[in-house]
Amino acid sequence: MNSKSFLLGTLLFSLSFVGCNNVNKLPSVVNTLPDIQISKIDLNKVECEFVDASYLGYLQFINDTLFYIDDKFCTIFSFDNEGRFSGKHLRQGQGPNELATRNIVGFCHLNDDRYFLVGPSNDCYIFNNQFEKESFFLIAPNKKKPKVSYEDPFLYTLCYPKLILRNYKNIVYSNVFCEHPDLHMFTSYQRYKENAHSIVSINIETGERTKVFGDYPETYEEDNTKQFSFVNYDIDKEGNFYVNYEADSLIYVYDNDFNPITAFGYDGKNMNKNYSTLHTIRDFRKESMEQREKYSYFTWLEYIDEQKLLFRSYKKENDLGKDGLQIYKENVLIGDVETPKDFKVIGYYEPYFYASVPIDEENEKIVFYKFKL
């Protein structure tokens, strides 16, 4: 199955989250007027040294190292912050430095400097900082008959096509969707709007899904937002969550117990959010990917603890050939700048911020960007 088909299938299942939940579960909006101090950033484009890889996958920046996760070959390549090759780790297999899985669909650096990897069948692996395998588990199924309830984390599925893994203490968090037949949106749309969730917590010691949370905001009362229902989120070093949904201008802040703190945020520049309504599953299958290409939405959220800055990427009108990046400091919008397409901030190593763009499979190139503020 190609990635577009997989994404479409996930979007169909994630419709069970679409809509407005009980607004009392959401933080109150405290929006300070923008104080734009940054209107342009000077990008330094860096091309990594050639490696023998599939050139499918994604990038992460950890400490001072860029990691290319080759999800097809189950290999991780490391580069220094100038793009020089520095190591090759893992491969498919049963050994101590190998992965017994088809793909690496999720990769997360843990707080204790270990690595957490997820395969396509709820298979999870923990490696030490030398990429030696320490443990393996399957995300635990429910041993009891599951309750048909949106509060039951066992009824949610990891959002594999756009999997976002974050870590705080001994918990890994993932974005999720629901595919239980009794909870699908077409059984009771009103119920979905009021009760569905978007993030699950997973105990990395037991593999148990412990809690599900994240409520969809008022924006999703509109039927025309169904195809833009994914969540973006990050966690700061204090354990606070920053949560944003693709079609919504606001960023919601929660503490680590997911108690609401505040909400803030503005739409980006040149965003076309005049979405068309897709009334049926047939319409959705036919047009949702086309709409995601055509219209604007928010694509990524990254909090940089060292600078106490929050970066949010967004898709501009399709014919502009550029995307946008918002910069927030202490909940105030201080920058909104133009970027290359699909640009997202992924880390910081003094004095540079680091950002990724999609890997160029056709030309076998890995490129990233550095910039200062």
C-alpha positions as CSV (number, residue, x, y, z in Angstrom):
1,M,0.0,0.0,0.0
2,N,1.5,3.4,-0.9
3,S,1.7,6.2,1.6
4,K,-1.1,8.2,0.1
5,S,-3.5,5.3,0.3
6,F,-2.4,4.6,3.8
7,L,-3.0,8.2,4.8
8,L,-6.4,8.2,3.2
9,G,-7.4,5.1,5.1
10,T,-6.3,6.6,8.3
11,L,-8.2,9.8,7.6
12,L,-11.3,7.8,7.1
13,F,-10.9,6.1,10.4
14,S,-9.9,9.3,12.2
15,L,-13.3,10.8,11.2
16,S,-14.6,9.4,14.5
17,F,-12.8,12.2,16.2
18,V,-14.1,15.0,14.1
19,G,-16.1,17.7,15.8
20,C,-16.5,19.8,18.9
21,N,-16.0,18.2,22.3
22,N,-17.3,19.5,25.5
23,V,-15.6,23.0,25.5
24,N,-15.1,22.8,29.3
25,K,-12.4,20.2,28.6
26,L,-10.5,22.8,26.6
27,P,-8.3,25.6,28.0
28,S,-9.6,29.1,28.0
29,V,-8.3,31.3,25.2
30,V,-5.9,34.1,26.3
31,N,-4.7,35.7,23.1
32,T,-2.2,38.5,23.3
33,L,-1.9,40.7,20.2
34,P,1.0,39.6,18.0
35,D,4.3,41.3,18.5
36,I,6.1,40.5,15.2
37,Q,9.8,40.8,15.7
38,I,10.9,38.2,13.1
39,S,9.6,38.5,9.5
40,K,12.4,36.6,7.8
41,I,15.0,34.0,8.6
42,D,18.2,33.3,6.7
43,L,18.4,29.6,6.0
44,N,21.6,27.7,5.6
45,K,21.0,24.7,3.4
46,V,23.1,21.6,4.2
47,E,23.3,18.4,2.0
48,C,24.3,15.3,3.8
49,E,27.0,13.0,2.5
50,F,25.7,10.2,0.3
51,V,24.8,6.9,2.0
52,D,23.5,3.6,0.5
53,A,19.9,3.8,1.6
54,S,16.3,3.6,0.3
55,Y,15.9,7.4,0.7
56,L,12.5,6.7,2.2
57,G,11.9,7.8,5.8
58,Y,12.3,10.9,7.9
59,L,14.8,13.0,10.0
60,Q,15.2,13.7,13.6
61,F,17.7,16.0,15.3
62,I,19.0,14.9,18.8
63,N,21.6,16.8,20.8
64,D,24.2,17.6,18.0
65,T,23.3,14.7,15.7
66,L,21.0,14.4,12.7
67,F,19.4,10.9,12.4
68,Y,18.0,9.7,9.1
69,I,15.5,6.9,9.9
70,D,15.4,4.6,6.8
71,D,12.0,3.1,7.5
72,K,12.2,0.7,4.6
73,F,15.6,-0.9,5.4
74,C,15.2,-0.6,9.2
75,T,18.4,1.3,9.4
76,I,19.4,4.5,11.1
77,F,22.1,6.8,9.7
78,S,23.7,9.5,11.8
79,F,25.3,12.7,10.6
80,D,27.0,15.6,12.4
81,N,25.5,19.0,12.2
82,E,27.4,19.8,9.0
83,G,25.9,16.8,7.2
84,R,29.0,14.5,7.5
85,F,28.2,10.8,7.8
86,S,29.1,9.5,11.3
87,G,27.5,6.1,11.7
88,K,25.1,3.4,10.6
89,H,23.0,1.6,13.1
90,L,20.6,-1.4,13.1
91,R,19.3,-3.6,10.3
92,Q,16.6,-6.2,9.9
93,G,17.2,-9.4,11.9
94,Q,17.1,-11.1,15.2
95,G,20.5,-10.0,16.7
96,P,21.2,-7.5,19.5
97,N,21.8,-4.7,17.0
98,E,18.9,-5.7,14.7
99,L,15.2,-5.2,14.3
100,A,12.7,-8.0,13.7
101,T,10.2,-5.9,11.9
102,R,9.3,-4.8,8.4
103,N,9.6,-1.0,8.9
104,I,10.5,1.6,11.4
105,V,7.3,3.6,11.5
106,G,8.1,5.5,14.7
107,F,11.3,6.7,16.4
108,C,11.6,8.5,19.7
109,H,14.6,9.7,21.8
110,L,13.8,8.9,25.5
111,N,14.7,11.2,28.3
112,D,17.3,8.8,29.6
113,D,19.2,8.8,26.3
114,R,17.7,5.5,25.0
115,Y,15.7,5.1,21.8
116,F,12.2,3.8,21.4
117,L,11.2,2.4,18.0
118,V,7.8,1.2,16.7
119,G,7.1,-1.3,13.9
120,P,3.9,-1.6,11.9
121,S,2.3,-4.2,14.1
122,N,2.4,-2.5,17.5
123,D,5.8,-4.0,18.0
124,C,8.1,-1.8,20.2
125,Y,11.8,-1.9,20.8
126,I,14.1,-0.1,23.2
127,F,17.8,0.4,22.5
128,N,20.5,2.0,24.5
129,N,22.5,4.9,23.2
130,Q,24.8,2.5,21.4
131,F,21.9,1.0,19.6
132,E,22.1,-2.3,21.5
133,K,18.6,-3.9,22.1
134,E,17.4,-3.8,25.7
135,S,13.8,-4.8,25.4
136,F,11.0,-5.7,23.1
137,F,7.2,-5.7,23.7
138,L,3.9,-5.5,21.8
139,I,1.6,-2.7,22.8
140,A,-0.5,-4.7,25.2
141,P,-4.0,-5.7,24.1
142,N,-6.8,-5.5,26.5
143,K,-7.0,-8.7,28.5
144,K,-10.6,-8.0,29.4
145,K,-13.5,-7.5,27.1
146,P,-13.2,-3.8,26.1
147,K,-15.8,-1.3,27.0
148,V,-17.3,0.3,24.0
149,S,-16.3,3.7,25.2
150,Y,-14.2,6.6,23.9
151,E,-12.4,6.5,27.3
152,D,-11.0,3.1,26.7
153,P,-7.5,3.5,25.3
154,F,-7.5,-0.1,24.0
155,L,-10.0,0.9,21.3
156,Y,-7.6,3.4,19.7
157,T,-5.0,2.7,17.0
158,L,-1.6,4.4,16.5
159,C,-1.8,6.9,13.7
160,Y,0.9,5.2,11.6
161,P,0.9,7.5,8.5
162,K,1.7,10.6,10.6
163,L,3.0,9.0,13.8
164,I,4.2,11.5,16.3
165,L,5.9,10.0,19.4
166,R,6.9,12.1,22.4
167,N,8.4,11.1,25.8
168,Y,8.1,12.3,29.3
169,K,9.5,10.2,32.2
170,N,8.5,6.5,31.6
171,I,5.7,7.3,29.3
172,V,5.7,7.5,25.5
173,Y,2.8,9.3,23.9
174,S,1.4,8.8,20.4
175,N,-1.3,10.3,18.3
176,V,-4.2,7.9,17.7
177,F,-7.5,7.3,15.9
178,C,-10.4,4.9,16.5
179,E,-11.6,2.2,14.2
180,H,-14.0,0.4,16.4
181,P,-17.2,-0.3,14.4
182,D,-19.5,0.9,17.2
183,L,-17.6,4.2,17.5
184,H,-17.2,5.0,13.9
185,M,-18.5,8.5,13.0
186,F,-21.4,7.2,10.9
187,T,-23.0,5.4,13.8
188,S,-23.4,8.7,15.8
189,Y,-21.8,11.8,14.6
190,Q,-22.9,13.8,17.6
191,R,-21.4,11.3,20.0
192,Y,-18.0,11.4,18.2
193,K,-17.9,15.2,18.4
194,E,-18.5,15.2,22.1
195,N,-16.3,12.3,23.2
196,A,-13.4,11.3,20.9
197,H,-9.7,11.7,21.8
198,S,-6.5,12.0,19.9
199,I,-3.5,11.1,22.1
200,V,-2.7,7.9,24.0
201,S,-0.1,7.3,26.8
202,I,2.0,4.1,26.7
203,N,4.0,2.8,29.7
204,I,7.3,1.7,28.3
205,E,7.9,-0.7,31.1
206,T,4.7,-2.7,30.7
207,G,3.6,-1.8,27.1
208,E,0.2,-0.9,28.5
209,R,-1.9,1.9,27.0
210,T,-2.8,3.8,30.2
211,K,-4.9,6.8,29.2
212,V,-6.4,8.5,26.2
213,F,-7.0,12.3,26.0
214,G,-7.0,15.3,23.7
215,D,-10.4,16.8,22.8
216,Y,-11.3,18.3,19.5
217,P,-12.1,22.1,19.5
218,E,-15.0,24.1,18.2
219,T,-13.5,24.4,14.7
220,Y,-14.5,20.8,14.1
221,E,-18.2,21.6,14.5
222,E,-17.9,22.4,10.8
223,D,-18.4,19.4,8.4
224,N,-15.8,20.8,6.0
225,T,-12.9,20.1,8.4
226,K,-13.1,16.3,8.4
227,Q,-10.2,15.8,6.1
228,F,-8.0,18.0,8.3
229,S,-8.4,16.1,11.6
230,F,-4.9,15.1,12.6
231,V,-3.3,16.4,15.7
232,N,0.2,18.1,16.2
233,Y,1.7,18.2,19.6
234,D,4.9,18.4,21.7
235,I,5.9,18.2,25.4
236,D,8.3,20.5,27.2
237,K,10.8,19.5,29.8
238,E,8.3,20.2,32.6
239,G,5.8,17.8,31.0
240,N,3.4,20.4,29.7
241,F,1.6,19.6,26.4
242,Y,1.2,21.9,23.4
243,V,-1.6,20.7,21.2
244,N,-2.8,21.9,17.8
245,Y,-5.2,20.5,15.3
246,E,-4.7,20.9,11.6
247,A,-7.7,23.1,10.8
248,D,-7.6,25.1,14.1
249,S,-5.8,28.4,14.7
250,L,-5.4,27.8,18.4
251,I,-2.6,26.0,20.4
252,Y,-3.9,24.4,23.6
253,V,-1.6,24.0,26.6
254,Y,-2.1,21.3,29.3
255,D,-0.1,20.1,32.3
256,N,1.1,16.6,32.4
257,D,-2.1,15.3,33.9
258,F,-3.8,17.0,30.9
259,N,-5.5,19.7,33.1
260,P,-6.1,22.8,30.9
261,I,-3.8,25.7,31.3
262,T,-4.3,28.2,28.4
263,A,-4.9,28.5,24.7
264,F,-3.5,31.0,22.2
265,G,-2.7,31.4,18.5
266,Y,-3.5,32.9,15.1
267,D,-3.9,31.7,11.6
268,G,-0.8,32.0,9.4
269,K,-0.3,34.2,6.4
270,N,-1.9,33.3,3.1
271,M,-3.8,30.3,4.4
272,N,-6.7,29.1,2.3
273,K,-9.1,27.4,4.6
274,N,-12.2,27.6,2.5
275,Y,-12.5,23.8,2.7
276,S,-15.2,21.9,0.7
277,T,-17.6,19.7,2.6
278,L,-17.3,16.0,1.9
279,H,-20.7,14.5,2.7
280,T,-20.2,10.8,2.2
281,I,-17.4,8.2,2.6
282,R,-17.4,8.0,-1.2
283,D,-16.7,11.8,-1.4
284,F,-14.0,11.5,1.2
285,R,-12.2,8.7,-0.6
286,K,-12.4,10.5,-3.9
287,E,-11.5,14.1,-2.8
288,S,-9.8,14.2,0.6
289,M,-6.2,13.8,-0.6
290,E,-6.8,16.4,-3.3
291,Q,-8.1,18.8,-0.7
292,R,-5.1,18.3,1.5
293,E,-2.9,19.2,-1.5
294,K,-5.0,22.3,-2.4
295,Y,-5.9,23.9,1.0
296,S,-4.0,25.2,4.0
297,Y,-3.6,23.7,7.4
298,F,-1.1,23.4,10.3
299,T,1.5,20.6,9.8
300,W,3.9,20.5,12.8
301,L,4.5,21.7,16.3
302,E,7.9,21.8,18.1
303,Y,8.8,23.3,21.4
304,I,12.5,24.2,21.9
305,D,13.2,24.2,25.7
306,E,16.6,25.9,25.4
307,Q,15.1,29.0,24.0
308,K,11.5,28.7,25.3
309,L,10.2,29.1,21.8
310,L,7.3,27.3,20.1
311,F,7.5,26.7,16.3
312,R,4.4,25.9,14.3
313,S,4.6,25.0,10.6
314,Y,1.7,25.5,8.2
315,K,0.8,25.0,4.6
316,K,0.1,28.1,2.6
317,E,-2.1,28.4,-0.5
318,N,-0.9,25.7,-2.9
319,D,0.0,28.0,-5.8
320,L,2.5,30.0,-3.8
321,G,5.2,27.3,-3.8
322,K,6.2,28.2,-0.2
323,D,5.0,27.3,3.3
324,G,5.0,29.2,6.6
325,L,6.5,29.0,10.1
326,Q,5.1,30.8,13.1
327,I,7.3,31.5,16.2
328,Y,5.7,32.0,19.6
329,K,7.5,33.1,22.8
330,E,5.6,33.0,26.1
331,N,2.4,32.4,24.1
332,V,2.9,35.6,22.0
333,L,3.3,35.4,18.2
334,I,6.7,37.0,17.5
335,G,7.4,35.7,14.0
336,D,5.7,34.5,10.9
337,V,8.1,33.7,8.1
338,E,8.2,32.1,4.7
339,T,9.9,28.7,4.3
340,P,10.4,25.9,1.8
341,K,7.6,23.5,1.4
342,D,7.0,20.9,4.2
343,F,9.5,22.7,6.4
344,K,9.5,21.8,10.1
345,V,11.8,22.7,13.0
346,I,13.2,19.5,14.6
347,G,15.8,20.6,17.1
348,Y,18.4,23.1,18.5
349,Y,22.1,23.0,19.0
350,E,23.6,26.3,20.0
351,P,23.6,28.6,18.1
352,Y,21.5,27.0,15.4
353,F,17.9,25.8,15.0
354,Y,17.6,22.8,12.7
355,A,14.8,22.0,10.3
356,S,13.9,19.2,8.0
357,V,12.2,18.9,4.6
358,P,11.1,15.7,2.9
359,I,13.9,13.4,1.7
360,D,14.5,13.5,-2.0
361,E,14.1,9.9,-3.0
362,E,14.4,10.4,-6.7
363,N,17.7,12.2,-6.5
364,E,18.9,10.3,-3.4
365,K,19.6,13.4,-1.4
366,I,19.1,14.3,2.3
367,V,18.9,18.0,2.9
368,F,18.3,19.9,6.1
369,Y,18.4,23.6,7.1
370,K,20.1,25.6,9.9
371,F,19.2,29.1,11.0
372,K,19.7,31.5,13.8
373,L,17.3,33.9,15.5
